[in-house]
Amino acid sequence: MTGPASESQAKAKAQRRHRYEELLAKISQCEAEKLRKWKEIHALVSNKAEMQAQEEFLGDLRRHQLSSAKDRTVQLAGTISEAAKLANKSSKRVKELDQVKARVNEALELVEGITSQHSSLEGVTEALASKDYETAVKHVTRYFETEKQLKNVGEMEDLTSSATSTQVQLEADKLREAIRTEFKDASSKKDSDRVIRFSKLFAPLDMATEGLELYLQFLKEEIATELTGWVKENVKKVETKDGDGTYLAILSRVLDTIAATLEDQDSHVATHFGTAGTKEFLHQLNNEASSQMMPILKSIVKTTKPLNDNPQGVEPVEMDEMMDEIAHVSRTCNIYYHFIASRHAKAEEAEVAAKDEGHGAHEPDSHSHQPTPAKKPQRKPRQVLPKFLIQAEAYEYLQTVLSLYIPLQRDYLNLAFSRAASLDSGKKKENKDADKSGALKKTLSAIKMNTQEEDDMGSAQGQGTSLIEDVFYMLRISCHRVVQCNNSSIISAVLNIIADLLRDSFLTEIQKNIKVSKEQARPSHRSMQWINNLQQSSAYITKLYEEMSNLVQRNRAFDEQEITKIMAVAFEMKATADTFSHHLQSYLHKILAIVEAQMRARGLAEFEQLDYRINEGQFINNEINDPWVLTALQAWDQILDPYRSGLNEMNFEELIKEVVSYVTHQMETITFQKAFTQYGGLQVDKDLRALRNYFTEKTEKPVRDKFTRMSQITNLLSVDKVSEVYDLWGGSGGSGGGSNHLMWRVSSAEVKQVLALRVDFEKTAINALKLK
């Protein structure tokens, strides 16, 4: 027994001895490694002195190199400084040499001029004799320039001969007179080439003012020769309606001629008479334009016939043509005036630039290169016209022409509306009135044909009367036309006229033709057409406002202040749409009252009399013999179909929406006054579905939402037992969401009230419901 135990103990002892020996070997290895590390550290420490010596050597070397670099830098800076001084001295010397050279050149030119002075007299005389006026001008100009230079240097008495100067002056006077004579001769003979030739010679002889006056007089005579007789002849033709000419065509020819003259001659005038000559050129050219425009403007005033002056002799078509002429003439004149104003502004800028150049360039502003913050782009203020344009006779008379536009527009709209209303009413007229009606039809036809933009106002054919189309065509054209006048005051006045016409005449005409009362079975078809006119008018007014806003915003002639002024008046016009809508709702409510009374008498009354405490047999019998719905729907077709054909789509949709609200409300009211069995609940649910399908087919707009509350009531009336309400409501104690995710329109209290209508439900079970 002891043998095996002794062996195991011996093995354990041998194992411990082996581990002990391994541990001693590792300790011995660690000691050897420690000794090796100490030797390495000792070697490093022993080299410290050598390393410090190397560090000091490197420091000395760095300081020496830096000192050397500094010395070289100072030397280089000195060299550069000396070079800069030499360059500066050289630059000053070069400038001095340039100045000396310039003075030498001036002296040489002066010497040359003095030398040529003695031959100038002979040169002028010979050039005059041979009519070589350009050479003569050069000799005279050179002589007097030299004389002026000699005066500046104080050598006049020593280097010039007073006798020679006097002779040259006499020859210069002869030359001036010869050029003046030649120019007038060329002008009288309409020789444009000679006129241009001699117009160039005035300024060098100090005759710029006289030359400019003569040259501009020639140009004005040329324009007058071309236009005066032609304008007079064609204005007379327009007055007598001889041909198809217009005032606009005559005015365009006049202003085109003026503009062409300006384009052709502007460069010549600026070159030979300077910017002052250009400004005078514009002034005189506008005077001639004004002179040619006056017969046209006076004729417009003469032929324009306001209604008050001749109420029996003016037709709407004539007044329409008058306003077209005035608007187009005003627009054309405004384009011309701003064209001349822009040229005048450029001439003034050039004049200021020339003065600045003469006084030396200004130093640039130290802030000129700093970026400016970005700003929102704004409409430029209206260009201010120079006084010479505003004070011209034609500009002032144009205001007289424009003053006729407002009364003409008011008379035109009132007369045209009266004629259109008479046509629409279908009244019989005498032949004379029939002729006037034909003239109005011609006017309206012309308006429609002249409308260039696509008409986006829709169509009311077969829904409203013809009056609304006629009126809003006239109003639309009036808005387009008045914007062309480019006058914010006139535009505002016309918008006020339109608003007054809509509020007073047009609305009164509509109300006069609508007859709706409870005593009627239904309004007449014509009354319904005029009700359609109300709805369409409201929509048209809004579109007219939007279109007017676009027209004004796109017109670059107006600044922000003018646009604000115009749109404030336009908004007042737009406000009439609300007035029309208010009256429309009033008439629709009257129609609704008639329809409601008839639908209650022919359908809802039967529903009110029915007993829904029915059994299964009665429910099945009702499948074959419907108790009231089919009869009611047939009766309601007879009630509603005339409105479908009489009212337009929007008005009929509005009527159906109100009818559905009325029917569902009445059914709910009657339902809460009844008692139901489960089959009665199923029956009323079936009846409600039939009504919902009926009204869904009557309108394009969704109506299911209006049946939602009543549908939830009939669902509650159809449950098998009280506890099923939890499944509908949203589980036991649910919050009304339900597994079918219904949004309940019936409150928890109303749920219990509906369930109480069931004769087979216990009140205790209903009251025990816990609905959140």
C-alpha positions in Angstrom: 0.0 0.0 0.0 2.9 2.3 0.7 4.8 1.6 -2.5 2.7 3.6 -5.0 2.4 6.6 -2.6 6.2 6.8 -2.2 6.6 6.8 -6.0 4.2 9.7 -6.5 5.9 11.8 -3.8 9.3 11.1 -5.4 7.9 12.3 -8.8 6.5 15.5 -7.3 9.8 16.3 -5.6 11.7 15.8 -8.9 9.3 18.1 -10.7 9.7 20.9 -8.1 13.5 20.5 -8.3 13.3 20.9 -12.1 11.3 24.1 -11.9 13.7 25.5 -9.3 16.6 24.9 -11.6 14.8 26.6 -14.5 14.1 29.6 -12.3 17.8 29.9 -11.3 18.8 29.8 -15.0 16.4 32.6 -15.8 17.7 34.7 -12.9 21.3 34.2 -14.2 20.2 35.3 -17.7 18.6 38.5 -16.3 21.8 39.4 -14.3 23.9 39.0 -17.5 21.5 41.2 -19.5 21.6 43.8 -16.7 25.4 43.9 -16.8 25.4 44.4 -20.5 23.0 47.4 -20.3 25.1 49.0 -17.6 28.1 48.7 -19.9 26.2 50.5 -22.7 25.1 53.3 -20.4 28.7 53.8 -19.2 29.9 54.0 -22.8 27.3 56.7 -23.6 28.1 58.7 -20.5 31.9 58.5 -21.2 31.2 60.2 -24.7 29.3 63.2 -23.2 32.4 65.4 -23.1 33.1 64.7 -26.8 29.5 65.5 -27.7 29.5 68.8 -25.9 32.7 69.7 -27.8 31.0 69.0 -31.1 28.0 71.1 -30.1 30.2 74.1 -29.2 32.0 73.7 -32.6 28.7 73.7 -34.5 27.5 76.8 -32.5 30.7 78.7 -33.4 30.3 77.8 -37.0 26.7 78.9 -37.1 27.5 82.3 -35.5 30.3 82.8 -38.0 28.1 82.1 -41.0 25.3 84.4 -39.7 27.8 87.2 -39.2 29.2 86.7 -42.7 25.7 86.6 -44.2 24.8 89.8 -42.4 27.9 91.6 -43.7 27.1 90.5 -47.3 23.5 91.6 -46.8 24.6 95.1 -45.6 27.0 95.4 -48.5 24.3 94.3 -51.0 21.8 96.8 -49.5 24.4 99.6 -49.9 24.9 98.6 -53.5 21.2 98.6 -54.2 20.8 102.0 -52.5 23.6 103.5 -54.7 22.0 102.0 -57.8 18.6 103.5 -56.8 20.2 106.9 -56.3 21.8 106.7 -59.7 18.5 105.5 -61.3 16.7 108.4 -59.7 19.3 110.9 -60.9 19.1 109.3 -64.4 15.3 109.5 -64.3 15.4 113.2 -63.4 18.0 113.8 -66.1 15.8 112.0 -68.6 12.8 114.1 -67.6 14.9 117.3 -67.9 16.1 116.2 -71.3 12.5 115.5 -72.4 11.5 119.0 -71.3 14.4 120.5 -73.1 13.6 118.4 -76.2 10.0 119.6 -76.0 11.1 123.3 -75.7 13.5 122.8 -78.6 10.7 121.3 -80.7 8.5 124.3 -79.8 11.3 126.6 -80.7 11.8 124.8 -84.0 8.1 125.0 -84.7 8.1 128.7 -83.8 11.2 129.3 -86.0 9.5 127.4 -88.8 6.3 129.5 -88.2 8.3 132.7 -88.3 10.0 131.6 -91.5 6.7 130.7 -93.1 5.0 134.0 -91.9 6.6 135.9 -94.8 5.1 133.4 -97.3 1.7 133.1 -95.6 0.4 136.3 -97.1 1.3 135.1 -100.6 -0.1 131.6 -99.9 -3.4 133.0 -98.7 -3.7 135.4 -101.7 -2.9 132.6 -104.2 -5.2 130.1 -102.5 -8.1 132.7 -102.6 -7.4 133.4 -106.2 -7.6 129.7 -107.1 -10.5 129.1 -104.6 -8.5 126.6 -102.7 -10.2 127.6 -99.5 -8.8 124.7 -97.5 -5.2 125.7 -98.2 -6.0 129.3 -97.5 -7.5 128.4 -94.1 -4.3 126.4 -93.3 -2.1 129.5 -94.1 -4.2 131.8 -92.1 -4.5 129.4 -89.2 -0.8 128.8 -89.1 0.0 132.5 -89.3 -2.2 133.5 -86.4 -1.1 130.5 -84.3 2.5 131.6 -84.7 1.6 135.2 -83.9 -0.1 134.0 -80.7 3.0 132.0 -79.7 5.2 135.1 -80.3 3.0 137.2 -78.1 3.4 134.6 -75.3 7.2 134.8 -75.5 7.3 138.6 -75.8 9.0 138.7 -79.2 6.2 140.0 -81.3 7.6 143.4 -82.0 11.1 142.1 -83.0 10.1 139.2 -85.2 6.9 140.2 -86.9 5.8 143.0 -89.2 2.7 144.8 -88.3 2.1 145.6 -91.9 2.2 141.9 -92.8 -0.1 141.1 -89.9 -2.6 143.7 -91.2 -2.4 142.3 -94.7 -3.0 138.7 -93.5 -5.9 139.9 -91.4 -7.4 141.6 -94.4 -7.0 138.4 -96.4 -8.5 136.4 -93.6 -11.6 138.6 -93.6 -11.8 138.1 -97.4 -11.5 134.3 -96.8 -14.3 134.4 -94.1 -16.6 136.3 -96.4 -15.8 134.0 -99.3 -16.6 130.9 -97.2 -19.8 132.5 -96.0 -20.8 133.3 -99.5 -19.9 129.9 -100.8 -21.8 128.2 -98.0 -25.0 130.2 -98.6 -24.8 129.6 -102.4 -24.4 125.9 -101.8 -27.3 126.0 -99.3 -29.6 127.8 -101.7 -28.8 125.3 -104.4 -29.3 122.3 -102.1 -25.8 121.2 -102.8 -25.2 118.9 -99.8 -21.6 118.1 -100.7 -20.5 121.7 -100.9 -22.4 122.5 -97.8 -20.5 119.9 -95.8 -17.2 121.0 -97.4 -17.6 124.6 -96.3 -19.2 123.8 -92.9 -15.8 122.3 -91.9 -14.0 125.7 -92.5 -15.9 127.9 -90.1 -14.4 126.7 -86.8 -10.7 127.1 -87.8 -11.5 130.8 -88.7 -13.1 131.4 -85.3 -16.6 131.3 -86.9 -17.9 128.2 -85.1 -21.0 129.8 -83.8 -21.9 131.3 -87.1 -21.1 128.2 -89.0 -23.1 126.0 -86.7 -26.1 128.3 -87.1 -25.9 128.3 -90.9 -25.4 124.5 -91.0 -28.3 123.8 -88.7 -30.5 126.2 -90.6 -29.7 124.3 -93.8 -30.6 121.0 -92.2 -33.9 122.4 -90.9 -34.7 123.7 -94.3 -34.0 120.3 -95.8 -36.4 118.6 -93.3 -39.0 121.3 -93.9 -38.8 120.9 -97.6 -39.3 117.2 -97.3 -42.1 117.2 -94.7 -44.1 120.4 -94.5 -46.2 119.9 -97.6 -46.5 116.2 -97.2 -47.6 116.5 -93.6 -50.3 119.1 -94.5 -51.6 117.0 -97.3 -51.8 113.8 -95.4 -53.3 115.4 -92.3 -56.1 116.8 -94.5 -56.7 113.3 -95.9 -57.1 111.8 -92.5 -59.5 114.6 -91.5 -61.7 113.9 -94.6 -61.2 110.1 -94.3 -59.7 110.1 -97.8 -57.8 106.8 -97.9 -56.6 104.7 -95.0 -53.9 107.0 -93.6 -53.6 107.6 -89.9 -52.1 110.3 -87.6 -49.7 107.7 -86.3 -48.3 107.0 -89.8 -47.7 110.7 -90.4 -46.1 111.2 -87.0 -43.9 108.1 -87.5 -42.6 109.5 -90.9 -41.8 112.9 -89.2 -39.9 111.4 -86.3 -38.1 108.8 -88.5 -36.9 111.7 -90.6 -35.7 113.6 -87.5 -33.9 110.5 -86.1 -32.3 109.7 -89.5 -31.0 113.3 -89.7 -29.6 113.0 -86.2 -27.8 109.7 -87.0 -26.4 111.0 -90.2 -25.1 114.4 -89.0 -24.3 113.8 -85.3 -20.7 112.7 -85.9 -20.0 115.6 -88.3 -21.4 118.2 -85.9 -19.5 116.8 -82.9 -16.2 116.7 -84.9 -16.3 120.2 -86.3 -18.4 122.1 -83.7 -17.7 120.1 -80.4 -20.1 119.0 -77.7 -21.6 122.4 -77.4 -22.5 122.1 -81.1 -24.1 118.7 -80.5 -26.3 120.1 -77.8 -27.4 123.0 -80.0 -28.0 120.5 -82.8 -30.4 118.5 -80.7 -32.1 121.7 -79.6 -32.7 123.0 -83.1 -33.6 119.5 -84.4 -36.3 119.2 -81.8 -37.6 122.7 -82.7 -38.1 121.5 -86.2 -39.7 118.2 -85.1 -42.0 120.2 -82.9 -42.9 122.4 -85.8 -43.8 119.4 -88.0 -45.7 117.7 -85.2 -48.0 120.6 -84.4 -50.3 120.2 -87.4 -50.8 116.5 -86.5 -51.6 117.2 -82.8 -53.9 120.1 -83.6 -55.8 117.9 -86.1 -56.2 115.2 -83.5 -57.8 117.8 -81.1 -59.9 119.1 -83.9 -61.3 115.7 -84.9 -61.7 114.2 -81.4 -65.4 114.5 -80.5 -66.3 113.9 -76.9 -69.8 112.6 -76.4 -70.9 115.7 -74.6 -70.2 117.9 -77.6 -72.1 115.7 -80.1 -74.1 113.0 -78.3 -76.0 112.0 -81.5 -73.2 111.9 -84.0 -70.5 109.8 -82.4 -70.3 106.0 -82.7 -68.4 103.8 -80.3 -66.2 102.5 -83.2 -65.2 106.1 -84.0 -64.3 106.8 -80.3 -62.3 103.6 -80.2 -60.3 104.7 -83.3 -59.7 108.1 -81.7 -58.3 106.5 -78.5 -56.2 104.2 -80.5 -54.7 107.2 -82.3 -54.1 109.1 -79.1 -52.5 106.1 -77.3 -50.2 105.2 -80.2 -49.2 108.9 -80.8 -48.4 109.4 -77.1 -46.3 106.2 -77.0 -44.4 107.2 -80.2 -43.8 110.7 -78.9 -42.5 109.4 -75.6 -40.1 107.1 -77.4 -38.8 110.0 -79.4 -38.4 112.3 -76.4 -36.4 109.8 -74.4 -34.3 109.1 -77.5 -33.4 112.8 -77.8 -32.9 113.0 -74.0 -30.4 110.1 -74.0 -28.4 111.8 -76.7 -28.4 115.1 -74.8 -27.2 113.3 -71.7 -24.3 111.7 -73.6 -23.3 115.1 -75.0 -23.3 116.6 -71.4 -21.2 113.7 -70.2 -18.7 114.2 -73.0 -18.6 117.9 -72.2 -17.9 117.3 -68.5 -15.2 114.7 -69.4 -13.5 117.2 -71.7 -13.4 119.8 -68.9 -12.0 117.3 -66.4 -9.3 116.3 -68.9 -8.4 120.0 -69.4 -7.9 120.4 -65.6 -5.9 117.2 -65.2 -7.0 113.8 -64.1 -8.3 113.5 -60.5 -6.5 111.3 -58.1 -8.3 108.0 -57.6 -10.3 107.6 -54.4 -8.5 105.4 -51.9 -11.8 103.6 -51.4 -12.5 103.1 -55.1 -11.0 99.6 -55.2 -12.9 98.4 -52.2 -15.7 96.0 -53.2 -19.2 97.4 -52.7 -21.8 95.2 -51.1 -24.2 93.6 -53.5 -27.6 95.3 -53.7 -30.9 94.2 -55.0 -31.3 95.5 -58.5 -33.9 98.3 -58.6 -35.8 99.9 -61.4 -34.2 103.1 -62.5 -36.1 106.3 -61.9 -37.9 107.8 -64.9 -35.6 109.7 -67.1 -35.9 113.5 -66.6 -36.4 115.3 -69.9 -34.3 118.4 -70.5 -36.0 121.8 -70.5 -35.7 122.4 -74.2 -37.9 119.3 -74.8 -40.5 120.1 -72.1 -40.7 123.8 -73.2 -41.2 122.9 -76.9 -44.6 123.7 -78.3 -45.4 120.1 -79.4 -44.7 118.6 -76.0 -47.0 121.1 -74.3 -49.7 120.5 -76.9 -49.3 116.7 -76.5 -50.6 117.2 -72.9 -53.7 118.8 -74.4 -54.2 115.8 -76.6 -53.8 113.4 -73.6 -56.3 115.5 -71.6 -59.0 114.3 -74.1 -58.3 110.7 -73.5 -60.0 110.4 -70.1 -63.4 111.9 -71.0 -63.2 110.0 -74.3 -62.6 106.7 -72.5 -65.4 107.3 -70.0 -67.9 108.2 -72.8 -66.8 105.3 -74.9 -67.3 102.7 -72.2 -70.6 104.1 -71.1 -72.0 104.3 -74.6 -70.6 101.0 -75.7 -71.9 99.3 -72.5 -75.3 100.8 -73.1 -75.4 99.6 -76.7 -74.1 96.1 -75.7 -76.7 95.9 -72.9 -79.5 96.8 -75.4 -78.3 94.1 -77.8 -78.1 91.6 -75.0 -81.6 92.3 -73.8 -83.0 91.5 -77.2 -85.2 94.7 -77.4 -86.6 95.7 -80.8 -85.1 98.9 -82.2 -85.7 101.2 -85.1 -83.5 101.1 -88.2 -81.3 103.9 -86.8 -80.7 102.0 -83.6 -80.1 98.8 -85.6 -77.4 100.6 -87.6 -75.8 101.7 -84.3 -75.9 98.2 -83.0 -74.2 97.1 -86.2 -71.5 99.7 -85.5 -71.0 98.3 -82.0 -70.7 94.8 -83.4 -68.1 96.0 -85.7 -66.3 97.6 -82.8 -66.4 94.5 -80.7 -65.3 92.4 -83.6 -62.3 94.7 -84.3 -61.4 94.5 -80.6 -61.4 90.7 -80.7 -59.4 90.6 -83.9 -56.8 93.1 -82.6 -56.2 91.2 -79.4 -52.7 89.8 -80.1 -52.3 87.9 -76.9 -54.2 84.6 -76.6 -57.3 85.1 -74.6 -56.9 83.1 -71.3 -60.2 84.3 -69.7 -62.0 81.2 -70.8 -65.3 81.0 -72.6 -68.8 81.4 -71.3 -70.8 80.3 -74.4 -74.1 78.8 -73.4 -73.6 79.7 -69.8 -73.8 83.4 -69.5 -75.1 86.1 -71.8 -73.1 87.8 -74.6 -72.9 91.0 -72.6 -70.1 89.7 -70.3 -67.9 88.8 -73.2 -68.5 92.1 -74.9 -67.8 94.1 -71.7 -64.7 92.4 -70.7 -63.2 92.5 -74.2 -63.7 96.3 -74.1 -62.2 96.6 -70.6 -59.3 94.4 -71.5 -58.5 96.4 -74.6 -58.9 99.6 -72.7 -56.3 98.4 -70.2 -53.8 97.4 -72.9 -54.3 100.6 -74.7 -54.0 103.1 -71.8 -50.7 101.5 -70.7 -49.2 102.6 -74.1 -49.8 106.3 -73.1 -46.9 105.8 -70.5 -48.7 108.3 -68.2 -49.5 107.0 -64.7 -52.1 109.6 -64.0 -54.1 108.7 -67.1 -53.8 105.0 -66.4 -55.1 105.5 -62.8 -58.0 107.6 -64.1 -59.0 104.9 -66.6 -58.8 102.2 -64.0 -61.1 104.3 -61.8 -63.5 104.6 -64.8 -63.5 100.9 -65.2 -64.2 100.3 -61.5 -67.1 102.7 -61.6 -68.5 101.0 -64.7 -68.3 97.6 -63.0 -69.8 98.7 -59.7 -72.5 100.9 -61.1 -73.7 100.2 -64.6 -72.7 96.6 -65.0 -73.7 95.3 -61.6 -77.0 97.2 -61.8 -77.7 95.7 -65.2 -77.0 92.2 -63.8 -79.3 92.8 -60.7 -82.0 94.1 -63.0 -82.1 90.9 -65.0 -82.1 88.4 -62.0 -85.5 87.5 -60.5 -85.3 85.0 -57.6 -87.9 84.6 -54.9 -89.4 81.8 -52.8 -92.7 82.2 -54.6 -91.1 80.9 -57.8 -90.9 77.2 -58.6 -87.5 78.1 -59.9 -85.8 81.1 -61.5 -86.1 81.6 -65.2 -83.3 80.3 -67.5 -82.3 83.9 -68.3 -82.1 84.7 -64.6 -79.7 81.8 -64.2 -77.6 83.1 -67.1 -77.2 86.4 -65.4 -76.3 84.7 -62.2 -73.6 83.0 -64.3 -72.6 86.5 -65.4 -71.9 87.4 -61.8 -69.6 84.4 -61.2 -67.7 84.9 -64.5 -67.4 88.6 -63.9 -65.8 88.1 -60.6 -63.2 85.7 -62.2 -62.7 88.1 -65.1 -62.0 91.1 -62.9 -59.3 89.1 -61.0 -57.7 88.1 -64.3 -57.9 91.6 -65.6 -56.1 92.9 -62.5 -53.4 90.2 -62.9 -53.0 91.1 -66.6 -52.8 94.8 -65.8 -50.1 94.2 -63.1 -48.0 92.3 -65.7 -48.4 95.0 -68.3 -47.3 97.8 -65.9 -44.4 95.7 -64.4 -43.1 95.0 -67.9 -43.2 98.6 -69.0 -39.8 100.1 -68.3 -41.1 103.6 -68.7 -42.5 103.5 -65.1 -40.4 103.8 -61.9 -41.3 102.1 -58.6 -43.3 105.1 -57.3 -45.5 105.2 -60.4 -46.0 101.5 -60.4 -47.1 101.6 -56.7 -49.6 104.4 -57.6 -51.1 102.5 -60.5 -51.4 99.2 -58.7 -53.1 100.9 -55.7 -55.9 102.0 -58.0 -55.9 98.7 -59.8 -56.4 97.0 -56.5 -59.5 99.0 -56.0 -60.8 97.7 -59.3 -60.0 94.2 -58.2 -62.0 94.8 -55.0 -65.2 94.9 -57.2 -64.7 91.2 -57.7 -65.5 90.7 -54.0 -68.7 92.7 -54.4 -69.7 90.5 -57.3 -69.0 87.4 -55.3 -71.0 88.7 -52.4 -74.1 89.2 -54.6 -73.5 85.8 -56.3 -73.7 84.1 -52.9 -76.8 86.0 -52.0 -78.6 84.8 -55.2 -77.3 81.2 -54.7 -78.7 81.2 -51.2 -82.1 82.3 -52.5 -82.0 79.5 -55.0 -80.9 77.0 -52.3 -83.9 78.0 -50.2 -86.3 77.2 -53.1 -84.5 73.9 -53.7 -84.5 72.9 -50.1 -88.2 73.5 -49.7 -89.0 71.4 -52.8 -86.6 68.6 -51.8 -88.1 68.5 -48.3 -91.6 68.3 -49.6 -90.7 65.7 -52.3 -88.5 63.2 -50.5 -87.4 64.2 -47.0 -91.0 64.4 -45.8 -91.5 60.7 -46.8 -88.3 59.8 -44.9 -89.6 61.6 -41.9 -92.9 59.6 -41.9 -91.2 56.2 -42.2 -91.0 53.7 -39.3 -87.6 52.0 -39.1 -88.6 49.5 -36.4 -88.8 46.8 -39.0 -88.1 43.1 -39.0 -86.2 40.9 -41.5 -89.2 40.3 -43.7 -90.0 44.0 -44.0 -86.3 44.6 -44.8 -86.4 42.0 -47.6 -89.7 43.5 -48.9 -88.1 46.9 -49.1 -85.5 45.5 -51.5 -88.3 45.0 -54.0 -90.5 48.0 -53.0 -88.3 50.8 -52.0 -90.1 52.9 -49.4 -88.9 56.4 -50.4 -85.4 56.8 -51.9 -86.1 56.0 -55.5 -89.2 58.2 -55.6 -87.3 61.0 -53.9 -84.4 60.8 -56.3 -86.7 60.9 -59.3 -88.3 64.0 -57.9 -85.0 65.6 -57.1 -83.9 65.0 -60.7 -86.8 67.1 -61.8 -85.8 69.8 -59.3 -82.1 69.9 -60.0 -81.8 69.2 -63.8 -83.0 72.7 -64.8 -80.2 74.1 -62.7 -77.7 71.8 -64.3 -78.6 73.2 -67.7 -79.1 76.8 -66.5 -76.2 77.4 -64.2 -72.6 77.1 -65.3 -70.4 74.4 -63.8 -69.0 76.4 -60.9 -72.3 77.7 -59.8 -74.0 74.3 -60.1 -71.2 72.7 -58.1 -71.6 75.3 -55.4 -75.4 74.6 -55.4 -74.9 70.8 -55.1 -72.4 71.2 -52.3 -74.9 73.2 -50.3 -77.8 70.8 -51.2 -75.7 67.8 -49.9 -75.0 69.7 -46.7 -78.7 70.3 -46.3 -79.8 66.8 -47.1 -77.3 65.1 -44.7 -78.2 67.6 -41.9 -81.9 67.0 -42.4 -81.4 63.2 -42.4 -79.4 63.4 -39.2 -82.0 65.6 -37.5 -84.8 63.3 -38.5 -82.8 60.2 -37.6 -82.3 61.3 -34.0 -86.1 61.6 -33.8 -86.7 58.0 -34.7 -86.4 54.5 -33.2 -84.6 51.6 -35.0 -84.3 47.9 -35.0 -81.1 46.4 -36.4 -82.8 45.9 -39.7 -84.0 49.5 -39.5 -80.4 50.5 -39.1 -79.4 48.5 -42.1 -82.3 50.0 -44.1 -81.3 53.6 -43.3 -77.6 52.8 -44.1 -78.8 51.4 -47.5 -80.8 54.6 -48.1 -77.9 56.8 -47.2 -75.6 54.9 -49.7 -78.2 55.4 -52.4 -78.2 59.2 -51.7 -74.4 59.3 -51.7 -74.1 57.6 -55.0 -76.8 59.9 -56.5 -75.0 63.1 -55.5 -71.6 61.7 -56.5 -72.9 61.4 -60.1 -74.3 64.9 -60.0 -71.0 66.7 -59.4 -67.3 66.4 -60.4 -66.2 67.4 -56.9 -66.0 64.8 -54.1 -69.0 64.7 -51.8 -68.3 61.6 -49.7 -66.8 63.7 -46.9 -70.1 65.4 -46.3 -71.7 61.9 -45.8 -69.1 60.7 -43.3 -70.8 61.7 -40.1 -74.2 60.3 -41.2 -72.5 57.1 -42.4 -70.9 56.6 -39.0 -74.3 57.1 -37.4 -75.9 54.4 -39.7 -73.0 52.1 -39.0 -73.7 52.4 -35.2 -77.4 51.7 -35.8 -76.5 48.5 -37.7 -74.4 46.8 -35.0 -75.5 43.4 -33.8 -74.8 44.2 -30.1 -73.6 47.0 -28.0 -70.1 45.6 -27.5 -69.4 45.7 -31.2 -69.0 49.4 -30.9 -65.6 48.8 -29.5 -64.5 47.2 -32.8 -65.7 50.3 -34.6 -64.5 52.8 -32.1 -61.1 51.3 -31.6 -61.1 48.3 -29.2 -62.1 48.1 -25.6 -61.9 51.6 -24.2 -60.3 52.8 -27.5 -59.8 56.3 -28.6 -61.8 56.3 -31.7 -59.1 55.1 -34.1 -60.4 51.6 -34.7 -58.8 48.9 -36.7 -60.2 50.6 -39.8 -58.5 53.9 -38.9 -61.7 55.9 -39.1 -61.6 59.6 -38.1 -64.8 59.7 -36.1 -67.0 62.7 -36.6 -69.3 61.5 -33.8 -68.4 62.1 -30.2 -68.4 59.4 -27.5 -71.6 61.0 -26.0 -73.3 61.0 -29.4 -72.3 57.4 -29.9 -74.4 56.5 -26.8 -77.2 58.8 -28.0 -77.3 56.9 -31.3 -77.2 53.5 -29.7 -80.1 54.6 -27.5 -82.2 54.8 -30.7 -82.1 51.0 -31.0 -85.2 49.6 -29.4 -83.4 46.3 -28.7 -80.4 47.7 -26.7 -80.4 47.9 -22.9 -79.7 51.3 -21.5 -77.4 49.8 -18.8 -75.2 48.2 -21.5 -75.0 51.5 -23.4 -74.2 53.4 -20.3 -71.5 50.8 -19.4 -69.5 51.7 -22.5 -66.2 53.3 -21.8 -65.2 55.3 -24.9 -62.3 57.7 -24.8 
